[in-house]
Each structure stands twice: as C-alpha cells, then as structure tokens.
C-alpha cells in the first residue's frame, strides 16, 4: 500500500485564527454544518462518528496546536485509516488563510478511485470554512 496525500485549495476566511481554531477543535460545533447524506451523527469535544454511504466512520482529534493546526485521525471503526489536519495562518486581525490536508494508506485501485473525489471533497470543505458563522 502507498500513501495518498491530498491538499485542498487555500481559502481566506474573514475571521480570526483563534475563533476558527476554537470552532474546529470541538466536534460538537460541527453539528450545524453536517451534510444531509450523513446520518447517525454523534459528537463530543474530541471525537465524532457517523454513517456515510453505508459506512460507519469515526474521527478523533489527535492533537491541537493553538490557533495553527488541528490534527484528526480515523478511529478504529473507520473503514479507511487516515490522518487529516486543518492548517491556519492569520493574515490580519480578521482574515485567516486555511487549508486541509489528508493522508491515507490505500492500495493502487483505491488511490486512483478516491483521488479526485477526495480532492473535490476537501475543496468543498475549505469553501464551507469560508462561510461558516464562527461565534
């Protein structure tokens, strides 16, 4: 198996790195932005689980670097083992650049099948980050 790495586009978010970090550092905050194709959503501060396309997925927060990086990893019940992180870079008081990176160990067929859909999904997530209300 070989590692697949996908990097989202960089987006500029009209908010502080502190508020964005705080929001994505707690899975309970994501309940409001879960897409309709996700079911059985459950979350606490450090983990979440849900069903998507008939698969049970579990994601854990592996580590946090305040206002800079949140690292996530797949839980034991996830069908694919992966690491994902959000990187934040404050540009000004109310503007932050962000991108999402995912790495997964996949066989050749899965890498080819998932490369484009994962890139599209990460870019969509980055776009969602631009319009999320960070309270």
mmCIF file of the C-alpha atoms, coordinates in Angstrom:
data_MODEL
# 
_entry.id   MODEL 
# 
loop_
_atom_site.group_PDB 
_atom_site.id 
_atom_site.type_symbol 
_atom_site.label_atom_id 
_atom_site.label_alt_id 
_atom_site.label_comp_id 
_atom_site.label_asym_id 
_atom_site.label_entity_id 
_atom_site.label_seq_id 
_atom_site.pdbx_PDB_ins_code 
_atom_site.Cartn_x 
_atom_site.Cartn_y 
_atom_site.Cartn_z 
_atom_site.occupancy 
_atom_site.B_iso_or_equiv 
_atom_site.pdbx_formal_charge 
_atom_site.auth_seq_id 
_atom_site.auth_comp_id 
_atom_site.auth_asym_id 
_atom_site.auth_atom_id 
_atom_site.pdbx_PDB_model_num 
ATOM 1   C CA . UNK A 1 1   ? 0.000   0.000  0.000  1.00 0.00 ? 1   UNK A CA 1 
ATOM 2   C CA . UNK A 1 2   ? 1.097   3.508  -0.740 1.00 0.00 ? 2   UNK A CA 1 
ATOM 3   C CA . UNK A 1 3   ? 0.189   6.759  0.950  1.00 0.00 ? 3   UNK A CA 1 
ATOM 4   C CA . UNK A 1 4   ? -2.120  9.168  -0.825 1.00 0.00 ? 4   UNK A CA 1 
ATOM 5   C CA . UNK A 1 5   ? -1.840  12.841 0.131  1.00 0.00 ? 5   UNK A CA 1 
ATOM 6   C CA . UNK A 1 6   ? -4.467  15.356 -0.946 1.00 0.00 ? 6   UNK A CA 1 
ATOM 7   C CA . UNK A 1 7   ? -4.224  19.087 -0.199 1.00 0.00 ? 7   UNK A CA 1 
ATOM 8   C CA . UNK A 1 8   ? -7.203  21.398 -0.522 1.00 0.00 ? 8   UNK A CA 1 
ATOM 9   C CA . UNK A 1 9   ? -7.097  24.801 -2.081 1.00 0.00 ? 9   UNK A CA 1 
ATOM 10  C CA . UNK A 1 10  ? -6.138  27.641 0.254  1.00 0.00 ? 10  UNK A CA 1 
ATOM 11  C CA . UNK A 1 11  ? -9.089  29.777 1.299  1.00 0.00 ? 11  UNK A CA 1 
ATOM 12  C CA . UNK A 1 12  ? -9.212  33.130 3.037  1.00 0.00 ? 12  UNK A CA 1 
ATOM 13  C CA . UNK A 1 13  ? -11.679 33.291 5.901  1.00 0.00 ? 13  UNK A CA 1 
ATOM 14  C CA . UNK A 1 14  ? -12.941 36.612 7.193  1.00 0.00 ? 14  UNK A CA 1 
ATOM 15  C CA . UNK A 1 15  ? -12.341 35.812 10.854 1.00 0.00 ? 15  UNK A CA 1 
ATOM 16  C CA . UNK A 1 16  ? -9.540  35.363 13.381 1.00 0.00 ? 16  UNK A CA 1 
ATOM 17  C CA . UNK A 1 17  ? -7.463  32.204 13.592 1.00 0.00 ? 17  UNK A CA 1 
ATOM 18  C CA . UNK A 1 18  ? -8.488  31.941 17.247 1.00 0.00 ? 18  UNK A CA 1 
ATOM 19  C CA . UNK A 1 19  ? -12.237 31.700 16.505 1.00 0.00 ? 19  UNK A CA 1 
ATOM 20  C CA . UNK A 1 20  ? -11.740 29.292 13.611 1.00 0.00 ? 20  UNK A CA 1 
ATOM 21  C CA . UNK A 1 21  ? -9.431  27.107 15.705 1.00 0.00 ? 21  UNK A CA 1 
ATOM 22  C CA . UNK A 1 22  ? -11.886 27.071 18.603 1.00 0.00 ? 22  UNK A CA 1 
ATOM 23  C CA . UNK A 1 23  ? -14.753 26.072 16.302 1.00 0.00 ? 23  UNK A CA 1 
ATOM 24  C CA . UNK A 1 24  ? -12.970 23.136 14.607 1.00 0.00 ? 24  UNK A CA 1 
ATOM 25  C CA . UNK A 1 25  ? -11.340 21.955 17.855 1.00 0.00 ? 25  UNK A CA 1 
ATOM 26  C CA . UNK A 1 26  ? -14.691 20.747 19.174 1.00 0.00 ? 26  UNK A CA 1 
ATOM 27  C CA . UNK A 1 27  ? -16.712 18.271 17.096 1.00 0.00 ? 27  UNK A CA 1 
ATOM 28  C CA . UNK A 1 28  ? -19.944 19.383 18.792 1.00 0.00 ? 28  UNK A CA 1 
ATOM 29  C CA . UNK A 1 29  ? -19.683 22.653 16.848 1.00 0.00 ? 29  UNK A CA 1 
ATOM 30  C CA . UNK A 1 30  ? -19.877 20.787 13.533 1.00 0.00 ? 30  UNK A CA 1 
ATOM 31  C CA . UNK A 1 31  ? -23.424 19.531 14.099 1.00 0.00 ? 31  UNK A CA 1 
ATOM 32  C CA . UNK A 1 32  ? -24.873 22.575 12.324 1.00 0.00 ? 32  UNK A CA 1 
ATOM 33  C CA . UNK A 1 33  ? -22.857 22.035 9.114  1.00 0.00 ? 33  UNK A CA 1 
ATOM 34  C CA . UNK A 1 34  ? -23.239 18.269 8.635  1.00 0.00 ? 34  UNK A CA 1 
ATOM 35  C CA . UNK A 1 35  ? -24.485 17.489 5.097  1.00 0.00 ? 35  UNK A CA 1 
ATOM 36  C CA . UNK A 1 36  ? -27.783 15.610 4.633  1.00 0.00 ? 36  UNK A CA 1 
ATOM 37  C CA . UNK A 1 37  ? -26.100 12.449 3.299  1.00 0.00 ? 37  UNK A CA 1 
ATOM 38  C CA . UNK A 1 38  ? -24.541 11.916 6.751  1.00 0.00 ? 38  UNK A CA 1 
ATOM 39  C CA . UNK A 1 39  ? -26.688 10.037 9.267  1.00 0.00 ? 39  UNK A CA 1 
ATOM 40  C CA . UNK A 1 40  ? -26.379 8.882  12.874 1.00 0.00 ? 40  UNK A CA 1 
ATOM 41  C CA . UNK A 1 41  ? -24.121 11.847 13.750 1.00 0.00 ? 41  UNK A CA 1 
ATOM 42  C CA . UNK A 1 42  ? -22.743 11.681 17.294 1.00 0.00 ? 42  UNK A CA 1 
ATOM 43  C CA . UNK A 1 43  ? -20.101 14.009 18.690 1.00 0.00 ? 43  UNK A CA 1 
ATOM 44  C CA . UNK A 1 44  ? -18.302 15.067 21.796 1.00 0.00 ? 44  UNK A CA 1 
ATOM 45  C CA . UNK A 1 45  ? -15.415 17.511 22.078 1.00 0.00 ? 45  UNK A CA 1 
ATOM 46  C CA . UNK A 1 46  ? -12.710 15.091 20.893 1.00 0.00 ? 46  UNK A CA 1 
ATOM 47  C CA . UNK A 1 47  ? -14.474 12.561 18.662 1.00 0.00 ? 47  UNK A CA 1 
ATOM 48  C CA . UNK A 1 48  ? -17.343 12.039 16.292 1.00 0.00 ? 48  UNK A CA 1 
ATOM 49  C CA . UNK A 1 49  ? -18.944 9.115  14.497 1.00 0.00 ? 49  UNK A CA 1 
ATOM 50  C CA . UNK A 1 50  ? -21.450 8.920  11.687 1.00 0.00 ? 50  UNK A CA 1 
ATOM 51  C CA . UNK A 1 51  ? -22.697 6.806  8.791  1.00 0.00 ? 51  UNK A CA 1 
ATOM 52  C CA . UNK A 1 52  ? -21.920 7.869  5.230  1.00 0.00 ? 52  UNK A CA 1 
ATOM 53  C CA . UNK A 1 53  ? -22.764 5.805  2.152  1.00 0.00 ? 53  UNK A CA 1 
ATOM 54  C CA . UNK A 1 54  ? -23.380 2.748  4.310  1.00 0.00 ? 54  UNK A CA 1 
ATOM 55  C CA . UNK A 1 55  ? -20.033 3.001  6.121  1.00 0.00 ? 55  UNK A CA 1 
ATOM 56  C CA . UNK A 1 56  ? -19.502 3.756  9.795  1.00 0.00 ? 56  UNK A CA 1 
ATOM 57  C CA . UNK A 1 57  ? -16.842 6.462  10.206 1.00 0.00 ? 57  UNK A CA 1 
ATOM 58  C CA . UNK A 1 58  ? -15.154 7.523  13.421 1.00 0.00 ? 58  UNK A CA 1 
ATOM 59  C CA . UNK A 1 59  ? -12.843 10.550 13.639 1.00 0.00 ? 59  UNK A CA 1 
ATOM 60  C CA . UNK A 1 60  ? -10.749 11.582 16.628 1.00 0.00 ? 60  UNK A CA 1 
ATOM 61  C CA . UNK A 1 61  ? -8.818  14.744 17.384 1.00 0.00 ? 61  UNK A CA 1 
ATOM 62  C CA . UNK A 1 62  ? -5.224  13.602 17.648 1.00 0.00 ? 62  UNK A CA 1 
ATOM 63  C CA . UNK A 1 63  ? -3.618  16.915 18.606 1.00 0.00 ? 63  UNK A CA 1 
ATOM 64  C CA . UNK A 1 64  ? -4.075  20.664 18.627 1.00 0.00 ? 64  UNK A CA 1 
ATOM 65  C CA . UNK A 1 65  ? -1.558  23.462 18.168 1.00 0.00 ? 65  UNK A CA 1 
ATOM 66  C CA . UNK A 1 66  ? -3.498  26.536 19.340 1.00 0.00 ? 66  UNK A CA 1 
ATOM 67  C CA . UNK A 1 67  ? -4.651  28.798 16.507 1.00 0.00 ? 67  UNK A CA 1 
ATOM 68  C CA . UNK A 1 68  ? -2.465  26.955 13.959 1.00 0.00 ? 68  UNK A CA 1 
ATOM 69  C CA . UNK A 1 69  ? -3.227  23.249 13.456 1.00 0.00 ? 69  UNK A CA 1 
ATOM 70  C CA . UNK A 1 70  ? -5.845  20.675 14.385 1.00 0.00 ? 70  UNK A CA 1 
ATOM 71  C CA . UNK A 1 71  ? -4.874  17.078 13.597 1.00 0.00 ? 71  UNK A CA 1 
ATOM 72  C CA . UNK A 1 72  ? -7.537  14.418 13.198 1.00 0.00 ? 72  UNK A CA 1 
ATOM 73  C CA . UNK A 1 73  ? -7.212  10.663 12.717 1.00 0.00 ? 73  UNK A CA 1 
ATOM 74  C CA . UNK A 1 74  ? -9.533  7.807  11.894 1.00 0.00 ? 74  UNK A CA 1 
ATOM 75  C CA . UNK A 1 75  ? -10.946 5.777  14.733 1.00 0.00 ? 75  UNK A CA 1 
ATOM 76  C CA . UNK A 1 76  ? -10.922 2.005  14.993 1.00 0.00 ? 76  UNK A CA 1 
ATOM 77  C CA . UNK A 1 77  ? -14.329 1.597  13.326 1.00 0.00 ? 77  UNK A CA 1 
ATOM 78  C CA . UNK A 1 78  ? -13.443 3.634  10.215 1.00 0.00 ? 78  UNK A CA 1 
ATOM 79  C CA . UNK A 1 79  ? -13.110 1.586  7.017  1.00 0.00 ? 79  UNK A CA 1 
ATOM 80  C CA . UNK A 1 80  ? -10.080 3.605  5.832  1.00 0.00 ? 80  UNK A CA 1 
ATOM 81  C CA . UNK A 1 81  ? -7.205  4.627  8.065  1.00 0.00 ? 81  UNK A CA 1 
ATOM 82  C CA . UNK A 1 82  ? -6.301  8.287  7.556  1.00 0.00 ? 82  UNK A CA 1 
ATOM 83  C CA . UNK A 1 83  ? -4.876  11.415 9.112  1.00 0.00 ? 83  UNK A CA 1 
ATOM 84  C CA . UNK A 1 84  ? -6.274  14.838 8.319  1.00 0.00 ? 84  UNK A CA 1 
ATOM 85  C CA . UNK A 1 85  ? -5.424  18.285 9.530  1.00 0.00 ? 85  UNK A CA 1 
ATOM 86  C CA . UNK A 1 86  ? -6.564  21.861 9.205  1.00 0.00 ? 86  UNK A CA 1 
ATOM 87  C CA . UNK A 1 87  ? -3.787  24.430 8.935  1.00 0.00 ? 87  UNK A CA 1 
ATOM 88  C CA . UNK A 1 88  ? -4.466  28.075 9.803  1.00 0.00 ? 88  UNK A CA 1 
ATOM 89  C CA . UNK A 1 89  ? -2.326  31.134 9.119  1.00 0.00 ? 89  UNK A CA 1 
ATOM 90  C CA . UNK A 1 90  ? -3.534  34.509 10.350 1.00 0.00 ? 90  UNK A CA 1 
ATOM 91  C CA . UNK A 1 91  ? -3.123  37.200 7.676  1.00 0.00 ? 91  UNK A CA 1 
ATOM 92  C CA . UNK A 1 92  ? -4.627  40.108 9.614  1.00 0.00 ? 92  UNK A CA 1 
ATOM 93  C CA . UNK A 1 93  ? -6.872  40.604 12.657 1.00 0.00 ? 93  UNK A CA 1 
ATOM 94  C CA . UNK A 1 94  ? -9.944  39.429 10.747 1.00 0.00 ? 94  UNK A CA 1 
ATOM 95  C CA . UNK A 1 95  ? -8.536  37.343 7.920  1.00 0.00 ? 95  UNK A CA 1 
ATOM 96  C CA . UNK A 1 96  ? -7.068  33.852 8.125  1.00 0.00 ? 96  UNK A CA 1 
ATOM 97  C CA . UNK A 1 97  ? -5.769  31.554 5.396  1.00 0.00 ? 97  UNK A CA 1 
ATOM 98  C CA . UNK A 1 98  ? -6.736  27.893 5.765  1.00 0.00 ? 98  UNK A CA 1 
ATOM 99  C CA . UNK A 1 99  ? -6.184  24.602 4.013  1.00 0.00 ? 99  UNK A CA 1 
ATOM 100 C CA . UNK A 1 100 ? -6.974  20.960 4.707  1.00 0.00 ? 100 UNK A CA 1 
ATOM 101 C CA . UNK A 1 101 ? -4.606  18.039 4.172  1.00 0.00 ? 101 UNK A CA 1 
ATOM 102 C CA . UNK A 1 102 ? -5.478  14.346 4.248  1.00 0.00 ? 102 UNK A CA 1 
ATOM 103 C CA . UNK A 1 103 ? -3.191  11.313 4.092  1.00 0.00 ? 103 UNK A CA 1 
ATOM 104 C CA . UNK A 1 104 ? -4.415  7.756  3.750  1.00 0.00 ? 104 UNK A CA 1 
ATOM 105 C CA . UNK A 1 105 ? -2.788  4.375  3.142  1.00 0.00 ? 105 UNK A CA 1 
ATOM 106 C CA . UNK A 1 106 ? -4.591  2.928  0.133  1.00 0.00 ? 106 UNK A CA 1 
ATOM 107 C CA . UNK A 1 107 ? -3.985  0.259  -2.442 1.00 0.00 ? 107 UNK A CA 1 
ATOM 108 C CA . UNK A 1 108 ? -3.464  1.251  -6.077 1.00 0.00 ? 108 UNK A CA 1 
ATOM 109 C CA . UNK A 1 109 ? -7.113  0.840  -7.120 1.00 0.00 ? 109 UNK A CA 1 
ATOM 110 C CA . UNK A 1 110 ? -8.472  2.766  -4.134 1.00 0.00 ? 110 UNK A CA 1 
ATOM 111 C CA . UNK A 1 111 ? -5.928  5.582  -4.614 1.00 0.00 ? 111 UNK A CA 1 
ATOM 112 C CA . UNK A 1 112 ? -6.988  6.032  -8.222 1.00 0.00 ? 112 UNK A CA 1 
ATOM 113 C CA . UNK A 1 113 ? -10.697 5.770  -7.397 1.00 0.00 ? 113 UNK A CA 1 
ATOM 114 C CA . UNK A 1 114 ? -10.589 8.208  -4.470 1.00 0.00 ? 114 UNK A CA 1 
ATOM 115 C CA . UNK A 1 115 ? -8.034  10.805 -5.571 1.00 0.00 ? 115 UNK A CA 1 
ATOM 116 C CA . UNK A 1 116 ? -10.402 13.117 -7.460 1.00 0.00 ? 116 UNK A CA 1 
ATOM 117 C CA . UNK A 1 117 ? -13.444 12.689 -5.147 1.00 0.00 ? 117 UNK A CA 1 
ATOM 118 C CA . UNK A 1 118 ? -11.252 13.386 -2.091 1.00 0.00 ? 118 UNK A CA 1 
ATOM 119 C CA . UNK A 1 119 ? -9.752  16.491 -3.700 1.00 0.00 ? 119 UNK A CA 1 
ATOM 120 C CA . UNK A 1 120 ? -13.250 17.749 -4.544 1.00 0.00 ? 120 UNK A CA 1 
ATOM 121 C CA . UNK A 1 121 ? -14.475 16.993 -1.009 1.00 0.00 ? 121 UNK A CA 1 
ATOM 122 C CA . UNK A 1 122 ? -11.558 18.817 0.614  1.00 0.00 ? 122 UNK A CA 1 
ATOM 123 C CA . UNK A 1 123 ? -12.065 21.838 -1.640 1.00 0.00 ? 123 UNK A CA 1 
ATOM 124 C CA . UNK A 1 124 ? -15.779 21.825 -0.701 1.00 0.00 ? 124 UNK A CA 1 
ATOM 125 C CA . UNK A 1 125 ? -14.868 21.665 2.995  1.00 0.00 ? 125 UNK A CA 1 
ATOM 126 C CA . UNK A 1 126 ? -12.492 24.585 2.515  1.00 0.00 ? 126 UNK A CA 1 
ATOM 127 C CA . UNK A 1 127 ? -15.291 26.572 0.847  1.00 0.00 ? 127 UNK A CA 1 
ATOM 128 C CA . UNK A 1 128 ? -17.606 25.721 3.759  1.00 0.00 ? 128 UNK A CA 1 
ATOM 129 C CA . UNK A 1 129 ? -14.974 27.083 6.126  1.00 0.00 ? 129 UNK A CA 1 
ATOM 130 C CA . UNK A 1 130 ? -15.241 30.466 4.347  1.00 0.00 ? 130 UNK A CA 1 
ATOM 131 C CA . UNK A 1 131 ? -18.964 30.833 5.050  1.00 0.00 ? 131 UNK A CA 1 
ATOM 132 C CA . UNK A 1 132 ? -19.281 29.158 8.452  1.00 0.00 ? 132 UNK A CA 1 
ATOM 133 C CA . UNK A 1 133 ? -20.510 31.549 11.154 1.00 0.00 ? 133 UNK A CA 1 
ATOM 134 C CA . UNK A 1 134 ? -17.777 31.492 13.823 1.00 0.00 ? 134 UNK A CA 1 
ATOM 135 C CA . UNK A 1 135 ? -19.394 32.632 17.033 1.00 0.00 ? 135 UNK A CA 1 
# 
